[in-house]
Amino acid sequence: MKKLVLVPFILFLAVNRFIVQAQSTKTPVLEVADFGRHQPIGVGVSRQGRIFVTFPKKKKDYDFGLAEIVNGRRVPYPNAEWNRWDSLQAPNRFVNVQAAVVDAADNLWVLDPANPDDQAPLIAGIKLLKIDLQTNKVARIYRFEDLPRERTGLNDVRVDPGRQLAYLSDPKLAGIVVLDLRTGKSRLVLQGDKSTAAAPGFVLRLDGKEVRDKAGKPFSSNVNGIAISPDFNYFYYRAISQTKLYRVATEALRNPALTAAEVQARVEEVGETGVSHGMIADAQGNVYLTDSPNQAIRYVTPAGRLETLAQDGRLSWPDTFAVGPDGYLYLTCAQINRTPKWNNGQDLVQYPFRLYKMKLP
């Protein structure tokens, strides 16, 4: 595994504490919308500034999985039928929407891993939708039938419309899925590699305490956040349950002739960036990472420096990014560590859930 020679990262380490009131430094964090008790996960913003947000399926505080935010209100998208609670007709309805990503060609990609509330996935419901934002119609559905779908847990997606490829993270399989958008065929790469796996013994600590369930099992996630460079030549990724950021040339990922060992040999360690969930790259090549222990947003510059964009007490489990045409970075905060599962059944979420934005550097 290669290690990049970069300007040394200086990572601000703060003492974890439960911050009730917002405390901001650096770039101001602005509220875009609040969602009451509806927990946001994914966010996508189109070239026209349309905002789309996903919501995981829960037994309480749920009405639909994908919404467009119109005048601050959630409107089911692409229509109410796709968002009906009854998922028995899973091929034509959302089961548990995770990601909503707008690509460089202004298409909306919606990832439904079909695994609500940590359940085994509803196999017929696993899908990636391409939605034409000009017509608001579903243009194509990908089913991942060549993956072990009973064990998969797709999490995030990035799309290269020029090469007609999509790259997805799968924490449950601890690997990267490469999807050929022309044929619908997919391949699993870097499965179980050091770069895609949770660090042994890693325990996430937020709000001054370890994130564990009622049985004492710590939260753990393999490869999760992903980003792709603006020229589509580098793919950045990392697990939540480790502190390093990695990248690999997309040329290695898209070449089926390479062996697993040959792909692994092309992985580069970018550096220590602390704990992070979501990631995204902007047009200048900055790679943004959430920093949940410090309730901050960092970014790695093309020169390899780790900078702080914003720090704010409201950023509890900052989760997913989108870059808007207005020059702002959009962000959901999921507060996952404050939910009952990780607090012996006690709900410590600070409502309402919100969508934020901050000016790009």
ZICOR-V207796 format. One record per residue. SS is DSSP state (H for helix, E for strand, - for the rest). PHI is phi in radians with two decimals (NA if undefined). OMEGA is omega in whole degrees, -180 to 180 (NA if undefined). Layout:
SS_PHI_OMEGA ; SS_PHI_OMEGA
//
This chain:
-_NA_180 ; E_-1.34_174 ; E_-2.16_-177 ; -_-1.24_174 ; -_-1.68_-174 ; -_-2.23_171 ; -_-1.02_-176 ; -_-0.99_177 ; -_-1.38_173 ; -_-2.00_-174 ; -_-1.80_178 ; -_-1.22_180 ; -_-1.92_-179 ; -_-1.96_175 ; -_-1.27_179 ; -_-1.12_172 ; -_-2.72_-177 ; -_-1.42_-176 ; -_-1.70_-177 ; -_-1.52_-180 ; -_-1.69_-178 ; -_-1.14_175 ; -_-2.28_-172 ; E_-1.96_170 ; E_-2.39_179 ; E_1.01_-178 ; -_-1.22_179 ; -_-1.08_177 ; -_-1.75_-174 ; E_-1.86_177 ; E_-1.45_178 ; E_-1.71_-178 ; E_-2.78_171 ; E_-2.08_-172 ; -_-2.09_-180 ; -_1.07_-179 ; -_-1.71_179 ; -_-1.55_-173 ; -_-1.43_179 ; E_-1.50_176 ; E_-2.18_-176 ; E_-1.55_175 ; E_-2.54_175 ; E_-2.38_180 ; E_-2.25_-176 ; -_-1.50_178 ; -_-1.09_179 ; -_-1.54_179 ; -_1.50_175 ; -_-1.24_-175 ; E_-1.98_179 ; E_-2.16_-177 ; E_-2.32_177 ; E_-1.83_-179 ; E_-2.38_-179 ; -_-1.18_-180 ; -_-1.29_179 ; -_-2.32_-180 ; -_-1.24_177 ; -_-2.13_173 ; -_0.99_179 ; -_-2.51_172 ; -_-2.32_173 ; -_-2.69_-171 ; -_-1.58_-179 ; E_-2.32_-178 ; E_-2.31_165 ; E_-1.69_-180 ; E_-1.59_-177 ; E_-2.10_-178 ; -_0.93_177 ; -_1.42_-178 ; E_-1.90_179 ; E_-1.54_178 ; E_-2.09_-177 ; E_-1.01_-176 ; -_-2.34_-3 ; -_-1.29_175 ; -_-2.87_-178 ; -_-1.22_-177 ; -_-1.09_179 ; -_-1.08_-174 ; -_-1.78_178 ; -_-1.12_-179 ; -_-1.08_-178 ; -_-1.15_-178 ; -_-1.82_179 ; -_-1.08_174 ; -_-1.61_-171 ; H_-0.97_-179 ; H_-1.05_-176 ; H_-2.05_179 ; -_-2.48_176 ; -_-1.31_174 ; -_-1.75_-179 ; -_-2.71_-172 ; E_-1.25_-178 ; E_-1.93_-173 ; E_-2.14_173 ; E_-2.39_-172 ; E_-2.19_176 ; E_-1.71_-177 ; -_-1.54_-177 ; -_-1.16_177 ; -_-1.66_177 ; -_1.19_169 ; E_-1.72_177 ; E_-1.70_178 ; E_-1.91_-174 ; E_-2.07_-178 ; E_-1.78_179 ; E_-2.10_179 ; -_-1.32_172 ; -_1.02_-179 ; -_-2.33_-176 ; H_-1.18_174 ; H_0.89_176 ; H_1.05_178 ; -_-1.43_172 ; -_-1.07_-176 ; -_-1.13_172 ; -_-1.39_-166 ; H_-0.94_-179 ; H_-1.13_-176 ; H_-1.64_-178 ; -_-1.20_-174 ; E_-2.89_170 ; E_-2.16_-178 ; E_-1.81_168 ; E_-1.81_-179 ; E_-2.00_177 ; E_-1.37_-176 ; -_-1.31_175 ; -_-1.33_-178 ; -_-1.87_-175 ; -_1.05_179 ; E_-2.03_175 ; E_-1.25_-177 ; E_-1.56_-180 ; E_-2.83_177 ; E_-2.19_177 ; E_-1.89_-170 ; -_-1.93_179 ; -_1.00_-176 ; -_-1.25_178 ; -_-1.67_172 ; -_-1.77_172 ; -_-1.30_-167 ; -_-1.15_178 ; -_-1.26_-179 ; -_-2.06_-174 ; -_-1.45_177 ; -_-2.70_-176 ; E_-0.99_-171 ; E_-2.17_-175 ; E_-2.53_-174 ; E_-2.54_170 ; E_-2.32_-172 ; E_-2.14_172 ; E_-1.88_-175 ; -_-1.17_-180 ; -_-1.17_179 ; -_-1.55_-180 ; -_0.99_178 ; E_-2.32_172 ; E_-2.19_178 ; E_-2.08_-177 ; E_-2.25_173 ; E_-1.61_177 ; E_-2.33_-179 ; -_-1.07_-178 ; -_-1.21_177 ; -_-1.54_179 ; -_0.92_-179 ; E_-2.75_178 ; E_-1.90_177 ; E_-1.73_176 ; E_-1.89_-176 ; E_-1.94_174 ; E_-1.45_-175 ; -_-1.27_178 ; -_-1.37_-174 ; -_-1.67_-175 ; -_1.44_180 ; -_-1.44_180 ; E_-2.28_178 ; E_-2.30_177 ; E_-1.83_-179 ; E_-2.19_178 ; -_0.98_-179 ; -_-1.15_177 ; -_1.27_178 ; -_-1.16_177 ; -_-0.93_-176 ; -_-1.34_-178 ; -_-1.83_-175 ; -_-1.80_173 ; -_-1.11_178 ; -_-1.21_180 ; -_-1.00_177 ; -_1.35_-178 ; -_-1.22_177 ; -_-2.19_180 ; -_-1.29_-180 ; E_-2.17_-180 ; E_-2.36_-180 ; -_0.93_175 ; -_1.39_179 ; E_-2.62_179 ; E_-1.27_-180 ; -_-1.55_-179 ; E_-2.33_176 ; -_-1.46_-174 ; -_-1.15_177 ; -_-1.53_-179 ; -_1.52_180 ; -_-1.34_-178 ; E_-1.29_172 ; -_-1.01_178 ; -_-2.58_177 ; -_-2.53_171 ; -_-1.35_-175 ; E_-0.86_-172 ; E_-2.40_-180 ; E_-1.25_180 ; E_-2.44_176 ; E_-2.65_178 ; E_-2.30_-178 ; -_-1.14_-176 ; -_-1.10_176 ; -_-1.61_177 ; -_1.15_-177 ; -_-1.69_178 ; E_-2.30_180 ; E_-1.98_-180 ; E_-1.80_-178 ; E_-2.82_178 ; E_-2.97_173 ; E_-1.56_173 ; -_-1.18_-173 ; -_-1.54_168 ; -_-2.90_-172 ; -_-2.09_-177 ; E_-1.85_174 ; E_-1.86_-180 ; E_-2.18_171 ; E_-2.55_176 ; E_-2.58_177 ; E_-1.12_-180 ; H_-1.10_176 ; H_-0.99_179 ; H_-1.24_-179 ; H_-1.25_-174 ; -_-1.62_-180 ; -_-1.76_-177 ; -_-1.21_-179 ; -_-1.37_-180 ; -_-1.30_174 ; -_-1.33_178 ; H_-1.01_-180 ; H_-1.15_180 ; H_-1.20_176 ; H_-1.17_179 ; H_-1.04_-179 ; H_-1.16_-179 ; -_-1.62_178 ; -_-1.25_179 ; E_-2.04_174 ; E_-1.52_-178 ; E_-1.33_179 ; E_2.72_177 ; E_-1.40_180 ; -_-2.21_-179 ; -_1.38_-179 ; -_-1.37_-179 ; -_-2.56_177 ; -_-1.89_-177 ; -_-1.57_179 ; E_-2.54_172 ; E_-2.85_175 ; E_-2.02_178 ; -_-1.76_-175 ; -_-1.18_179 ; -_-1.53_180 ; -_1.62_172 ; -_-1.22_178 ; E_-1.93_-176 ; E_-1.61_179 ; E_-2.35_172 ; E_-1.30_179 ; E_-2.37_-173 ; -_-1.20_179 ; -_-1.07_-178 ; -_-1.81_180 ; -_0.84_-173 ; E_-2.45_173 ; E_-2.11_179 ; E_-1.95_170 ; E_-2.60_176 ; E_-1.70_-179 ; -_-1.37_176 ; -_-1.01_178 ; -_-1.44_176 ; -_1.64_178 ; -_-1.51_175 ; E_-1.75_-176 ; E_-1.97_174 ; E_-1.78_177 ; E_-1.54_-177 ; E_-2.69_173 ; E_-2.49_-171 ; E_-2.70_-178 ; -_-1.09_178 ; -_-1.40_-175 ; -_-1.45_178 ; -_-1.66_-172 ; -_0.88_174 ; E_-1.03_-163 ; E_-1.97_-168 ; E_-2.30_-179 ; E_-1.87_164 ; E_-2.58_177 ; E_-1.77_-178 ; -_-1.66_179 ; -_-1.24_180 ; -_-1.52_180 ; -_1.45_180 ; E_-2.01_174 ; E_-1.73_-179 ; E_-1.67_-172 ; E_-2.65_170 ; E_-1.68_174 ; E_-2.17_-171 ; -_-1.62_180 ; -_0.90_-175 ; H_-1.03_-178 ; H_-1.17_-180 ; H_-1.69_-180 ; -_-1.34_-176 ; H_-0.96_-177 ; H_-0.97_-174 ; H_-1.83_-178 ; -_-2.45_178 ; -_0.93_177 ; -_1.49_-179 ; -_-1.59_180 ; -_-1.57_180 ; -_-1.87_179 ; -_-1.10_174 ; -_-1.66_-178 ; -_-1.39_0 ; -_-1.44_168 ; -_-1.18_-175 ; E_-2.40_169 ; E_-1.93_-177 ; E_-2.09_170 ; E_-2.59_178 ; E_-2.57_-176 ; E_-1.19_175 ; -_-1.17_-180 ; -_-1.19_NA
//
